Amino acid sequence: MNEVLKTIKSRRSVRHYSPEQISQESLDLIIEAGTYAPSAHNQQSWHFTIIQNPSLLQHINETVRVRMAQSEVEWIRKMGSNPSFQVTYNAPTLVIVSGKSDSIAWSADCAAAIQNMLLAAESLDIGSVWLGLVRFYFEEEQNRKELEIPDGYEPYYGVSFGYKVKGKEPVAPKRKPDVVNYIR
């Protein structure tokens, strides 16, 4: 099977990481893959904030958990009420992807960059998970400033990266049938 298709089919959302930091070489390759994503009108409207500081990662986890516990949505409130929940799943690297808010389609550009990074990480045998719930951290302006996100950029989502814990790799869920129709 083609290596790209194999990587696409084998990539999973990893939620168990070894504490060892990923190599700078691997991180550079992952970020570079993000910059090669397609973007509307080739605006390349993304910005990447890389967080590897353990204190800041813990602060993000605690802040998100507290905010989630206050949510009106039951499943979010339940997750946030679990004292052991970590939005980053204890990964040693978190990348926040932000988009230039006056770009044509910054959210789509950022999503494409994230997907490229997820696939690059898998090709390097590095685990990753796309983090939607980290958005709770962006609700406070001071948190955005703490992350040094450039003016004019909107934080979109985060991605955790780290070495996978062997034996804890997730299994692919069964794919939904009947999601294609042809008009010829």
PLY file of the C-alpha trace (Angstrom):
ply
format ascii 1.0
element vertex 184
property float x
property float y
property float z
element edge 183
property int vertex1
property int vertex2
end_header
0.00 0.00 0.00
1.12 3.56 -0.70
2.97 5.04 2.34
0.79 8.17 2.47
-2.41 6.11 2.49
-0.92 3.80 5.12
-0.13 6.81 7.33
-3.63 8.23 6.88
-5.21 4.90 7.82
-2.94 4.29 10.82
-3.16 7.75 12.43
-5.16 7.75 15.66
-5.89 10.24 18.43
-3.31 9.30 21.05
-4.11 10.08 24.68
-1.20 8.31 26.43
2.29 9.76 26.12
5.69 9.03 27.56
7.09 12.02 29.51
10.12 12.24 27.19
10.13 15.40 25.06
9.99 14.87 21.30
13.16 15.79 19.43
13.60 19.27 17.99
14.23 17.68 14.59
10.86 15.89 14.68
9.07 19.00 15.92
10.60 21.06 13.12
9.41 18.51 10.54
5.89 18.50 12.02
5.64 22.30 11.97
7.07 22.44 8.46
4.38 20.00 7.32
1.80 22.38 8.77
3.21 25.24 6.72
2.81 23.18 3.54
-0.95 22.86 3.97
-3.20 24.36 1.32
-4.70 27.74 2.18
-7.34 29.97 0.64
-5.78 32.32 -1.90
-2.40 31.05 -0.63
-2.66 33.43 2.34
-0.96 30.92 4.67
-2.91 32.53 7.48
-1.67 30.36 10.34
0.60 30.95 13.32
2.00 28.20 15.57
2.65 28.69 19.29
4.74 25.83 20.66
4.47 25.18 24.38
6.89 22.81 26.09
7.11 24.54 29.47
5.76 22.03 32.04
4.46 24.77 34.39
2.52 26.48 31.62
1.15 23.16 30.36
-0.08 22.37 33.87
-1.62 25.84 34.18
-3.45 25.33 30.88
-4.73 21.94 32.05
-5.97 23.32 35.37
-7.60 26.39 33.80
-9.39 24.34 31.16
-10.59 21.80 33.73
-12.07 24.54 35.97
-13.80 26.24 33.05
-15.15 22.93 31.74
-16.57 22.09 35.18
-18.66 25.27 34.90
-20.05 24.45 31.47
-23.77 24.23 30.81
-23.12 21.19 28.59
-23.37 18.07 30.73
-20.66 15.92 29.12
-18.20 18.83 29.21
-19.06 19.62 32.84
-18.62 15.95 33.76
-15.17 15.77 32.12
-14.11 19.01 33.80
-15.27 17.75 37.17
-12.85 14.82 36.97
-9.76 15.98 38.93
-7.46 13.77 36.86
-8.62 15.12 33.48
-5.81 16.81 31.53
-6.86 18.47 28.28
-3.33 17.88 26.90
-3.30 14.26 28.10
0.09 14.95 29.70
1.81 15.30 26.33
5.13 17.14 26.60
4.39 19.41 23.61
1.32 21.48 22.84
0.98 23.47 19.62
-1.67 26.18 19.48
-2.70 26.98 15.92
-4.04 30.48 15.38
-5.41 32.08 12.24
-5.13 35.61 10.88
-8.65 36.83 11.49
-8.88 39.04 8.39
-7.96 36.18 6.04
-10.46 34.71 3.61
-10.83 31.29 5.28
-8.45 31.18 8.26
-10.33 28.41 10.10
-10.13 26.11 7.07
-6.47 27.05 6.55
-5.70 26.18 10.19
-7.63 22.91 9.99
-5.62 21.89 6.93
-2.36 22.78 8.73
-3.41 20.72 11.75
-4.22 17.71 9.59
-0.82 17.94 7.90
0.87 18.06 11.32
-1.12 15.06 12.57
-0.09 13.02 9.54
3.54 14.13 9.75
3.64 13.12 13.42
2.22 9.68 12.61
4.80 9.21 9.86
7.49 9.87 12.52
5.83 7.46 15.01
4.88 10.38 17.26
1.45 10.42 18.86
-0.92 13.34 18.52
-4.44 14.43 19.30
-6.43 17.41 18.02
-7.66 19.37 21.05
-10.93 21.24 20.70
-11.49 21.66 24.42
-8.30 23.70 24.84
-10.40 26.55 23.47
-11.68 27.11 27.02
-8.23 28.52 27.78
-8.58 31.19 25.11
-11.73 32.67 26.68
-9.68 34.99 28.89
-7.74 37.75 27.16
-4.85 37.48 29.64
-4.35 33.84 28.64
-4.16 34.81 24.99
-1.55 37.44 25.85
0.41 34.91 27.92
0.69 32.74 24.79
2.11 35.69 22.83
-0.29 35.14 19.94
0.36 37.95 17.46
-2.15 40.78 17.11
-4.76 40.04 14.49
-4.62 36.27 15.04
-7.36 34.18 16.60
-6.39 31.01 18.52
-8.19 28.11 16.89
-7.29 24.73 18.34
-4.41 22.92 19.93
-2.59 19.70 19.15
-0.73 17.56 21.68
2.40 15.74 20.54
4.51 13.14 22.28
5.99 9.70 22.03
3.32 7.01 22.22
3.12 4.66 25.18
3.54 1.22 23.67
0.57 -1.06 24.24
-1.86 1.86 24.63
-2.34 2.64 20.95
-6.02 3.13 20.11
-7.77 0.87 17.62
-9.46 2.40 14.59
-13.21 2.67 15.01
-15.32 1.04 12.34
-15.98 3.44 9.49
-19.53 4.48 8.64
-20.89 2.86 5.48
-22.98 4.63 2.86
-21.29 8.02 3.06
-20.70 8.34 -0.69
-23.00 8.86 -3.63
-22.01 9.29 -7.24
-23.57 11.55 -9.83
-22.24 10.56 -13.24
0 1
1 2
2 3
3 4
4 5
5 6
6 7
7 8
8 9
9 10
10 11
11 12
12 13
13 14
14 15
15 16
16 17
17 18
18 19
19 20
20 21
21 22
22 23
23 24
24 25
25 26
26 27
27 28
28 29
29 30
30 31
31 32
32 33
33 34
34 35
35 36
36 37
37 38
38 39
39 40
40 41
41 42
42 43
43 44
44 45
45 46
46 47
47 48
48 49
49 50
50 51
51 52
52 53
53 54
54 55
55 56
56 57
57 58
58 59
59 60
60 61
61 62
62 63
63 64
64 65
65 66
66 67
67 68
68 69
69 70
70 71
71 72
72 73
73 74
74 75
75 76
76 77
77 78
78 79
79 80
80 81
81 82
82 83
83 84
84 85
85 86
86 87
87 88
88 89
89 90
90 91
91 92
92 93
93 94
94 95
95 96
96 97
97 98
98 99
99 100
100 101
101 102
102 103
103 104
104 105
105 106
106 107
107 108
108 109
109 110
110 111
111 112
112 113
113 114
114 115
115 116
116 117
117 118
118 119
119 120
120 121
121 122
122 123
123 124
124 125
125 126
126 127
127 128
128 129
129 130
130 131
131 132
132 133
133 134
134 135
135 136
136 137
137 138
138 139
139 140
140 141
141 142
142 143
143 144
144 145
145 146
146 147
147 148
148 149
149 150
150 151
151 152
152 153
153 154
154 155
155 156
156 157
157 158
158 159
159 160
160 161
161 162
162 163
163 164
164 165
165 166
166 167
167 168
168 169
169 170
170 171
171 172
172 173
173 174
174 175
175 176
176 177
177 178
178 179
179 180
180 181
181 182
182 183
